[in-house]
């Protein structure tokens, strides 16, 4: 009689059958598919305001840059608000001697943002194949490569880079962490990440208010030949998420 209970029972059954915790059955009578706003309709200042709300920037003691990111923006939006991004974020952190990227509450992002972020911590040449994403509906595999040119200067390859993770770190942020970990460019500090996916579709079940959330794309790292999906990204230094920042600062100071 209770649709919500039925949805959770079905979810457990599916998880036990296929062993994939990302597949979920939900009952959502009010669900309306989200339609992203068209880029040209939003003024750059408003976009910048949205970005500021999801990014916290600070320079900590010891000249350590701290960037807390909740949503990883895509290349299109980054290009549109580039000058504002440089002024608000990048110009502040570029002169620092080490950086901490806080992905502990990063749960959303755009696929095109992966090479964008990774490229700031690699050299312009040679270009690096950082990820391949297979999209099942279109049967197309997209290779993601580092970018030869960027807005502003690169942070470079020599200064320490720490990435903070939690069990809630999900999706595109996991991909960025996994790429930089396997390029041996970043030290991951915190908890094993959620083990999400780069793309989920929500499929309506017949003429009902039940939906099935299914991963429809797969990330395959060219270095490991494996994916971070389902199992998540394992940290180099495992500590509770709430202790990750303090631990990362201590590691930088030690180095």
N, C-alpha and C positions, 0 to 999 in steps of 0.2 A: 503493500500500500504506500510506502514512502519512497518516492523516486530517488532521493539523495542517497538513501541506504542501498538501493539497488545498484546505483552507479558505483558506489565504493566496493560492493561485493563483486561486481563485474570487473572493476579495475584490479582487484586482488587476484581474481581468476586468470585474467590476461597476463599479469606479471608472472604468476606461477607457471603459466603454460609456456610463454616465450622468453622469460628471463630478462625482460627489458623494462626497467622501472620508468622509462620516459613515456610509455604508452598509457594513457589514462582515459577512463570513461567518466563523463561529467553530465549532470542534469542542469541545464541552464535555460529556463524559459524566457529570460530577458536578454539572451545573448544577441548582440549585434556585431557582425564582423567589422573589425577596425579598418578604416580606409585612411592611409597616410595622406596628409594634406599635400597638395601640389607645391613643389618647392618655390616657384615664382610668386606664389600668393603671400608668402611671409616675408616681411622686410628683414634685412640682415640684422638690424638692431634687436628685433624681437627674437630671431633665431639665437643671437648671442646671449640674450637674456635666458632662453631655455637652456643653453649650454652651461651658463654660469650656475644655474640651479642644480646641475648634475655633476659639476666638477668643483672640488675644493683645492685651492692652491695655497701653499705655504712654504716658506724657507725656514727650516728648523735650525737649531743650534748646530754648529759644526759645518755650516754651509751645505746642508742636505736639503734637496728639493723634495717636497711631499705633494703628490697629486692623488687625490681621492676621486675615482671615476665610477659613476653608477651606470652610465650608458655610453657605449662606444659609437660615436657618430660615423657616418659613412663618408666616402670621398666627396660626393656631390655637395653635402652640407659643409664639409670642411673647406672646399674651394670657395663656396659662397661667402662664408664668414671668416675667411682666412686672415685678413688684416686684424680683425677684432680678436681672433684666437691668439695671434702672435702677441698682441699688446697685453691681453688679459692673462694669458698663461705662459706662453713660451719664452718671451723676453725676460720674465721673472726668474725662470728656472734654468735658463741656458748657462749662466755663469757659475752655477753651483758645481761642487766637486763630487757629488753623488746624488742619486735619485731613488725615491721610493714611489712605486706605483701601487696604490691601494685598490685592489679589485675585490675586497671582502664583501662589498654589497653591490657588485656589478652583475646585473641579471639580464641585461638586454644590450643589443648592439646591431650594427650593420656589417654584413660580410665584407664590404669594400673598405671598411675601416681597419681590417687586419693588416694588409700590407702597408697602409698609411702609418700606423703606430710602429710596427716592427722596423720600418725603414729609418725612423729617426735614431735608432740605436745600432744601425749597421752602416757600412761604407757605401758610397754611391756606386763604386765599381769593385769587383764584378757583381752583377745582379745575382741575387740568390733566389732559388725556388723554395718558397717557404711553406706552401701548403697546396693540396689539391682537394677540391670539393666536388663530389659526385652528386648531381641532382637527379633523383629517381624519376619524377614526373616527365622531365624533358629528356632524360637519358644522356645528359651532357656532363662532362667533367671539366671544371674550370681550374686552371692552374693560377695560383697567386704568387707573384714575384715581388721582390723588393723594388722600390721605385728609384729611378736615377735622379729625379729632381723632386724637391719638396718645397713647401712654403717655409721660409726661414731656414736657419742652419740646423744641421744634425747635432744630436747630443754626443754622437761619436761611439767608439767601440771600447774605449779604455777606462772610462769612469764607472765606478760600481753602480749596478742597477739591481734593485730589490723589487720583487713583486709579492704583495701580501694577498693571501687567499683564505677563503673560509669554505665551509661545507655548502654555503649558499652561492658561491661564485658559479655563474651559469653561462653556458652558450659561448658567444663570441669572445668574451673575456677569457674563458678557458682556452680557447684556440690561441689567442695572443700569448698567454702564459706558456702554453705548450711549445709554440714556435720559438720563443725567446729562450726557453729552457734548453731545447735541443740544439739551438745554435750556440749554446754555451755562453749566451750573452747576459742572462739574468739568473739571480739566485731566488728561488721560490721559498717564501717563509710563511708558515701558517698551517692550514688544514687541507686535507685532500678535497678537491673541488667536487661539485655536484655530479658531474658526468652527464651533461645535457646533450644538446645537439646544436648545429648551426641553423637548422630550419625545421619548424614544426607546422604541420597543417592541422586544422581543426575540422573534422568531417562530420556533417550532420547525419544521424542515423534515421533513414527513411523520413516519414512525416511525423517526427517526434521532437521533443526538446532535449534529446540525448545527443551528445557529441563524443567523438573519439579523437583524441590528440595523438598524432602519429608523426615520428621523425621522417622527413622525406628527403633528407640530404645527408651525406656522410663526409667527414673530413678525414683525409689520409695524409699523414706527415711524410714528406719525401725522405727525411733522414732516418726515421724509425720504421717506416712502412706500416705504422700502426695508427690508431685513432685514440684520442683522449675521451671519446664518448663512452657512456655507460660507467666506465671505471673512474673517470675524472683524472685530474692532473695531480700527481703526488709531489709534495713539497720536498726541497732539499733539506730544509730544517723544519721539522714538525713540532709545532707548538699550538696551544689553543688560540683561536682567532683573536681574542681580546689581548693576547700578549705579543702578537706578531710585529706590531710597530716598534715596540720597545726592543724586541730581539733583533730586528733589522738594523736599527740605529746602533746597537751594540756591535753587530758584525761589521758595519761600515767603520766604526771607530777603531775596531781591532785591526782592520786592514790598513 
